[in-house]
Amino acid sequence: MAAGARARALAALLGVGLTTLQRWRQQFAGVGDGLDRRKGSPSLVSHRLSDDERQRILLTCNQPEFAALPPGQIVPVLADRVLYIGSERSFYRVLHARGVRRQLVGGRLRS
């Protein structure tokens, strides 16, 4: 661009949008500090499950009475007993993080 190339042509050559190219130039060409200032999800979420809550979900899923059930059936049973450990989605997230897959396929549990 210092030699006269057009910004739009350079952006097309790089496969990025014109505004992205302009932002990069502003951040890295001496004007900016090179820090990523995009807004996104903060790394610390206030409602994130604690380690104790995750452990309780794992212990619950591994109890003999729940070992053959997917979270979609465990959570309602716990609700009937007036116990709330986490949502069905939370159960799936915790199990997925541990590499465990549980879902019913044709009436049979697939792990």
Buried (B, 14 or more C-beta within 10 A) or exposed (E): EEEEEEEEEBBEEEEEEEEEBEBBBEBEEEEEEEEEEEEEEEEEEEEEBEEEBBEBBBEBBEEEEBEEBBBEBBBEEBEEEEEEBBEBEBBBBBBEEEEEEBEEEEEEEEE
